[in-house]
């Protein structure tokens, strides 16, 4: 993971420009498939931002989000832009940060009507907590002179579909009111980004500035006036959040370094004490009458990791048999496991990167199984050590 980099994606050029204005030293970065990102730094901080444009729609947003995650291995992915408000819960210019995202177009058509089949992605707890903290501190707001009121940050569900919603009486509006009435805002990309983050094990936050009320009053003239302001507010909060996410990673790294130094000092004390001991055993663990010596993880090479990956396949199979994994998740997880195993066997730096990314995607698929996630964590670390 790049501990100093956050990916920020937008759907519209005016949203892109609102974020770009907050960066310095911007340079173009080209993905191998032609997607262009712009890399810059938030002035006065160590936070780097990879900024990308997805265009409209959940499908396009999902593809670009996955490319960004695999290209940069970011601390987090923030999707930033404008949205329509629902039920008059947010004022024009306010910012909504999603606690969870609904893909509201899922359903099944039956003789007695359309039945909802909702898909939901929750925002990662750590990002949600940090967003709430920044909203309370309230030091992120740009100069809003002449705009009437200072924007507020609101937290709640965001509904993502495949159409521009601009009515309170249409069939779609009634559908949303019936099945997703806790949603604060509505837009067209959040579900795709949330799915990409879920499958790749990357934290995602959806941050939207309210530019209209999705009630039939939205029009091009009003968009020209309201969208830039809403986009600027969303960009201001998102960039502030990105800085705090990187700062949090720096603090974690410092704490880990302190613990490592303390462990080294402890090892030194134990080693010195051993010279005065009658008997000393250097061992990782003692089980029954057997002594298991510590070894160098890298010295064991890829063969042991391949064996561990094969063992993990058995755990996947067992969880599937017990009903903890559905058929689709089990099939996709096995596919990622095969990709990781193949990359480990090749055992060069580039395949090692491929192995890590495959295992991270696998981690996203099994996120709801703590047992599998716990078993997978050391394998991700071991794959990274091969490079």
C-alpha positions as CSV (number, residue, x, y, z in Angstrom):
1,X,0.0,0.0,0.0
2,X,1.2,3.5,-0.8
3,X,0.9,5.0,2.6
4,X,1.0,8.6,1.4
5,X,-1.4,8.4,-1.5
6,X,-5.1,8.7,-1.8
7,X,-7.1,8.2,-5.0
8,X,-9.8,10.8,-5.8
9,X,-12.2,10.1,-8.6
10,X,-14.9,12.3,-10.2
11,X,-17.5,11.9,-12.9
12,X,-17.6,15.4,-14.3
13,X,-14.9,17.7,-15.5
14,X,-16.0,20.6,-13.2
15,X,-15.7,18.2,-10.2
16,X,-12.3,17.2,-11.4
17,X,-11.2,20.8,-11.7
18,X,-12.5,21.6,-8.2
19,X,-10.2,18.9,-6.7
20,X,-7.3,19.8,-9.1
21,X,-7.2,23.4,-7.9
22,X,-6.3,22.1,-4.4
23,X,-3.2,20.3,-5.6
24,X,0.3,21.4,-6.5
25,X,3.1,19.9,-8.7
26,X,0.5,18.1,-10.8
27,X,1.9,15.6,-13.3
28,X,0.2,13.2,-15.7
29,X,0.4,9.5,-15.1
30,X,-0.7,7.1,-17.8
31,X,-2.2,3.7,-17.1
32,X,-1.1,0.9,-19.5
33,X,-4.7,0.8,-21.0
34,X,-4.6,4.6,-21.7
35,X,-6.5,5.9,-18.7
36,X,-4.9,9.2,-17.6
37,X,-4.5,10.2,-13.9
38,X,-3.0,13.4,-12.6
39,X,-0.7,13.1,-9.6
40,X,-0.3,16.0,-7.3
41,X,0.3,17.0,-3.6
42,X,-1.9,18.9,-1.2
43,X,0.2,22.0,-0.4
44,X,1.9,22.0,3.0
45,X,1.3,18.3,3.5
46,X,2.9,14.9,2.6
47,X,-0.4,13.8,1.1
48,X,-0.3,12.8,-2.6
49,X,-3.5,12.5,-4.6
50,X,-4.0,10.5,-7.8
51,X,-6.9,12.2,-9.5
52,X,-9.0,10.5,-12.2
53,X,-12.1,11.1,-14.3
54,X,-14.6,8.2,-14.7
55,X,-17.4,9.9,-16.7
56,X,-21.0,9.2,-15.8
57,X,-22.4,5.8,-14.7
58,X,-21.7,3.0,-12.2
59,X,-20.1,0.7,-14.8
60,X,-17.5,3.2,-16.0
61,X,-16.8,4.3,-12.4
62,X,-16.2,0.7,-11.3
63,X,-13.7,0.0,-14.1
64,X,-11.7,3.2,-13.5
65,X,-11.8,2.7,-9.7
66,X,-10.4,-0.8,-10.1
67,X,-7.6,0.4,-12.4
68,X,-6.7,3.1,-9.9
69,X,-6.6,0.7,-7.0
70,X,-4.4,-1.7,-8.8
71,X,-2.1,1.0,-10.2
72,X,-1.6,2.9,-7.0
73,X,-2.5,0.7,-4.0
74,X,-3.9,3.7,-2.2
75,X,-4.7,4.4,1.4
76,X,-8.3,4.9,0.2
77,X,-10.5,5.8,-2.7
78,X,-12.7,8.9,-2.5
79,X,-15.4,9.5,-5.0
80,X,-16.2,13.2,-5.1
81,X,-18.8,15.3,-6.9
82,X,-22.3,16.6,-7.0
83,X,-25.7,14.9,-6.3
84,X,-29.4,15.6,-5.9
85,X,-30.9,15.8,-2.4
86,X,-33.9,13.6,-1.4
87,X,-36.7,14.5,1.0
88,X,-35.4,18.1,1.7
89,X,-32.9,16.6,4.3
90,X,-29.9,18.5,3.0
91,X,-29.6,22.1,1.8
92,X,-28.1,23.2,-1.5
93,X,-24.4,23.4,-1.1
94,X,-24.2,20.9,1.9
95,X,-22.0,17.9,1.7
96,X,-23.2,14.3,2.2
97,X,-20.8,11.6,3.1
98,X,-22.2,8.1,2.6
99,X,-22.5,5.8,5.6
100,X,-23.6,3.2,3.0
101,X,-24.5,3.0,-0.7
102,X,-27.6,1.5,-2.3
103,X,-27.6,0.1,-5.8
104,X,-31.3,0.8,-6.1
105,X,-32.1,-0.6,-9.5
106,X,-31.8,-4.2,-8.5
107,X,-35.0,-6.2,-8.4
108,X,-37.2,-9.0,-9.9
109,X,-40.3,-8.5,-11.9
110,X,-43.2,-10.8,-10.9
111,X,-46.9,-11.0,-11.7
112,X,-47.8,-9.0,-8.6
113,X,-45.2,-6.3,-9.2
114,X,-41.6,-5.4,-9.0
115,X,-39.8,-6.8,-5.9
116,X,-36.7,-5.0,-4.6
117,X,-33.4,-6.9,-4.4
118,X,-31.1,-4.3,-2.8
119,X,-27.4,-4.3,-2.8
120,X,-25.6,-2.3,-0.1
121,X,-22.0,-1.4,0.7
122,X,-21.1,0.1,4.0
123,X,-18.4,2.7,4.4
124,X,-15.3,1.4,6.2
125,X,-15.6,2.2,9.9
126,X,-12.2,4.0,10.2
127,X,-13.0,6.4,7.3
128,X,-16.5,7.0,8.6
129,X,-15.2,7.9,12.1
130,X,-12.6,10.2,10.6
131,X,-15.2,11.9,8.5
132,X,-17.4,12.5,11.5
133,X,-14.5,13.9,13.4
134,X,-13.7,16.4,10.7
135,X,-17.3,17.5,10.5
136,X,-17.3,18.2,14.2
137,X,-14.0,20.2,14.0
138,X,-15.5,22.0,10.9
139,X,-12.2,23.6,9.7
140,X,-12.4,22.3,6.2
141,X,-14.8,24.9,4.7
142,X,-13.7,27.2,1.9
143,X,-14.5,30.9,2.0
144,X,-18.3,31.0,1.3
145,X,-18.8,34.7,1.4
146,X,-21.9,35.6,-0.6
147,X,-23.3,32.1,-0.6
148,X,-25.7,32.6,2.3
149,X,-24.7,29.9,4.7
150,X,-21.8,27.8,5.6
151,X,-22.1,24.2,4.3
152,X,-22.7,21.4,6.7
153,X,-21.6,17.8,6.4
154,X,-24.4,15.2,6.7
155,X,-24.0,11.5,7.0
156,X,-26.4,8.9,5.6
157,X,-27.2,6.6,2.8
158,X,-26.6,7.5,-0.9
159,X,-28.7,5.9,-3.6
160,X,-26.9,5.1,-6.9
161,X,-28.8,4.2,-10.1
162,X,-28.4,4.4,-13.8
163,X,-30.6,7.4,-14.6
164,X,-30.7,11.1,-13.8
165,X,-33.5,11.5,-11.2
166,X,-35.4,14.7,-11.5
167,X,-39.0,14.0,-10.2
168,X,-40.9,13.4,-7.0
169,X,-43.9,11.8,-8.7
170,X,-42.3,9.4,-11.2
171,X,-42.4,5.6,-10.9
172,X,-38.7,5.7,-10.0
173,X,-39.2,8.3,-7.3
174,X,-42.0,6.3,-5.7
175,X,-39.8,3.2,-5.9
176,X,-37.0,5.0,-4.0
177,X,-39.4,6.4,-1.5
178,X,-40.8,2.9,-0.8
179,X,-37.6,1.0,-0.6
180,X,-34.8,3.4,0.1
181,X,-36.4,6.2,2.1
182,X,-33.4,6.8,4.4
183,X,-31.2,7.9,1.5
184,X,-30.1,11.5,1.7
185,X,-28.9,11.9,-1.8
186,X,-29.1,10.3,-5.2
187,X,-26.5,9.9,-8.0
188,X,-25.1,7.5,-10.7
189,X,-21.6,6.3,-9.7
190,X,-21.3,5.4,-6.1
191,X,-22.4,1.8,-6.4
192,X,-19.7,1.0,-9.0
193,X,-16.9,2.6,-6.9
194,X,-18.1,0.8,-3.8
195,X,-18.2,-2.6,-5.6
196,X,-14.6,-2.0,-6.9
197,X,-13.4,-1.2,-3.5
198,X,-15.1,-4.2,-2.0
199,X,-13.6,-6.6,-4.5
200,X,-10.1,-5.1,-4.2
201,X,-10.0,-4.7,-0.4
202,X,-9.7,-0.9,-0.6
203,X,-11.6,1.5,1.7
204,X,-14.0,3.8,-0.2
205,X,-15.7,7.0,0.8
206,X,-18.4,8.7,-1.3
207,X,-18.5,12.5,-0.8
208,X,-21.2,14.5,-2.6
209,X,-22.1,18.2,-2.7
210,X,-25.8,18.9,-3.0
211,X,-26.5,20.8,-6.3
212,X,-30.2,20.2,-6.8
213,X,-33.3,18.6,-5.2
214,X,-34.1,15.8,-7.7
215,X,-37.6,17.1,-7.7
216,X,-38.3,18.4,-11.2
217,X,-36.6,21.8,-10.7
218,X,-33.2,20.7,-11.9
219,X,-32.2,22.4,-15.2
220,X,-29.1,23.5,-17.1
221,X,-29.3,27.1,-16.0
222,X,-29.5,26.3,-12.3
223,X,-26.8,23.6,-12.7
224,X,-24.4,26.2,-14.1
225,X,-24.8,28.2,-10.9
226,X,-25.1,25.5,-8.3
227,X,-22.9,22.7,-9.5
228,X,-19.6,24.6,-9.2
229,X,-20.4,25.6,-5.6
230,X,-21.5,22.1,-4.6
231,X,-18.4,20.5,-6.3
232,X,-16.1,23.0,-4.5
233,X,-17.6,22.1,-1.1
234,X,-17.3,18.4,-1.8
235,X,-13.7,18.8,-3.0
236,X,-12.7,20.9,0.1
237,X,-14.0,18.2,2.5
238,X,-12.6,15.3,0.5
239,X,-9.1,16.8,0.3
240,X,-9.2,17.5,4.0
241,X,-10.2,13.9,4.6
242,X,-7.4,12.7,2.3
243,X,-4.8,14.6,4.3
244,X,-6.1,13.2,7.6
245,X,-6.1,9.6,6.1
246,X,-2.4,10.0,5.2
247,X,-1.5,11.6,8.5
248,X,-3.2,8.6,10.3
249,X,-1.0,6.2,8.3
250,X,2.1,8.2,9.2
251,X,1.1,7.9,12.9
252,X,0.5,4.2,12.6
253,X,3.9,3.8,10.9
254,X,5.6,5.7,13.7
255,X,3.9,3.6,16.3
256,X,5.0,0.4,14.5
257,X,8.6,1.7,14.3
258,X,8.5,2.4,18.0
259,X,7.3,-1.1,18.8
260,X,9.9,-2.6,16.5
261,X,12.7,-0.6,18.3
262,X,11.3,-1.8,21.7
263,X,11.2,-5.4,20.5
264,X,14.9,-5.1,19.3
265,X,15.9,-3.8,22.7
266,X,14.1,-6.6,24.3
267,X,15.8,-9.1,22.1
268,X,19.2,-7.6,22.9
269,X,18.5,-7.9,26.7
270,X,17.4,-11.6,26.3
271,X,20.5,-12.4,24.2
272,X,22.8,-10.8,26.8
273,X,21.0,-12.7,29.6
274,X,21.5,-16.0,27.7
275,X,25.3,-15.8,28.1
276,X,24.9,-16.2,31.8
277,X,22.4,-19.1,31.6
278,X,23.2,-22.7,31.9
279,X,20.8,-23.8,29.1
280,X,19.4,-21.7,26.3
281,X,17.0,-22.7,23.5
282,X,16.4,-20.5,20.5
283,X,12.9,-21.6,19.4
284,X,9.7,-20.2,18.0
285,X,7.5,-22.6,20.0
286,X,7.6,-25.7,22.0
287,X,4.7,-28.2,21.5
288,X,4.7,-31.4,23.6
289,X,8.3,-32.7,23.3
290,X,9.0,-31.0,20.0
291,X,11.0,-27.8,19.5
292,X,10.1,-25.7,16.5
293,X,13.0,-23.5,15.5
294,X,12.5,-20.0,14.1
295,X,13.3,-19.6,10.5
296,X,13.7,-16.9,7.9
297,X,10.3,-16.4,6.1
298,X,12.0,-15.5,2.9
299,X,14.5,-18.4,3.1
300,X,11.6,-20.8,2.8
301,X,11.0,-19.5,-0.7
302,X,7.8,-19.7,-2.8
303,X,7.4,-23.4,-2.4
304,X,6.0,-23.0,1.2
305,X,3.7,-20.2,0.1
306,X,2.3,-22.3,-2.7
307,X,1.6,-25.0,-0.1
308,X,-0.1,-22.4,2.1
309,X,-2.2,-21.2,-0.8
310,X,-3.2,-24.7,-1.5
311,X,-4.2,-25.2,2.1
312,X,-6.3,-22.0,2.0
313,X,-8.2,-23.5,-0.9
314,X,-9.4,-26.2,1.5
315,X,-10.6,-23.6,4.0
316,X,-12.6,-21.8,1.2
317,X,-14.1,-25.1,0.2
318,X,-15.2,-25.8,3.8
319,X,-16.7,-22.4,4.3
320,X,-18.6,-22.8,1.0
321,X,-19.9,-26.3,2.1
322,X,-21.0,-24.8,5.4
323,X,-23.0,-22.0,3.7
324,X,-20.7,-19.2,4.8
325,X,-19.8,-18.4,1.2
326,X,-22.3,-18.3,-1.6
327,X,-21.6,-20.0,-5.0
328,X,-20.6,-16.8,-6.8
329,X,-18.3,-15.6,-4.1
330,X,-16.7,-19.0,-3.8
331,X,-16.1,-19.2,-7.6
332,X,-14.6,-15.7,-7.7
333,X,-12.5,-16.3,-4.7
334,X,-11.1,-19.5,-6.2
335,X,-10.3,-17.6,-9.4
336,X,-8.3,-15.0,-7.5
337,X,-6.5,-17.8,-5.5
338,X,-5.4,-19.4,-8.8
339,X,-4.1,-16.1,-10.1
340,X,-2.1,-15.6,-6.9
341,X,-0.7,-19.1,-6.9
342,X,0.4,-18.8,-10.5
343,X,2.2,-15.5,-9.8
344,X,4.0,-17.0,-6.8
345,X,5.3,-19.9,-8.8
346,X,6.7,-17.5,-11.5
347,X,8.5,-15.8,-8.6
348,X,9.7,-12.5,-10.1
349,X,9.0,-9.0,-8.8
350,X,6.2,-8.2,-11.3
351,X,4.3,-11.5,-10.7
352,X,4.8,-10.9,-6.9
353,X,2.9,-7.6,-7.3
354,X,0.2,-9.5,-9.2
355,X,0.0,-12.1,-6.4
356,X,-0.5,-9.4,-3.8
357,X,-3.2,-7.7,-5.8
358,X,-5.0,-11.0,-6.4
359,X,-4.9,-11.8,-2.7
360,X,-6.2,-8.4,-1.8
361,X,-9.1,-8.9,-4.2
362,X,-9.6,-12.2,-2.5
363,X,-9.6,-10.5,0.8
364,X,-12.4,-8.2,-0.4
365,X,-14.5,-11.1,-1.5
366,X,-14.2,-12.9,1.9
367,X,-14.5,-9.8,4.0
368,X,-17.5,-11.1,5.9
369,X,-15.7,-14.2,7.1
370,X,-13.3,-13.1,9.9
371,X,-11.8,-16.6,10.0
372,X,-10.8,-16.6,6.4
373,X,-9.6,-13.0,6.5
374,X,-7.4,-13.9,9.5
375,X,-5.9,-16.9,7.7
376,X,-5.3,-14.8,4.5
377,X,-3.5,-11.9,6.2
378,X,-0.1,-13.7,6.6
379,X,-0.3,-15.0,3.0
380,X,-0.7,-11.4,1.7
381,X,2.4,-10.3,3.7
382,X,4.4,-13.3,2.5
383,X,3.6,-12.7,-1.1
384,X,4.8,-9.1,-0.7
385,X,8.1,-10.3,0.8
386,X,8.9,-12.3,-2.4
387,X,9.5,-9.1,-4.3
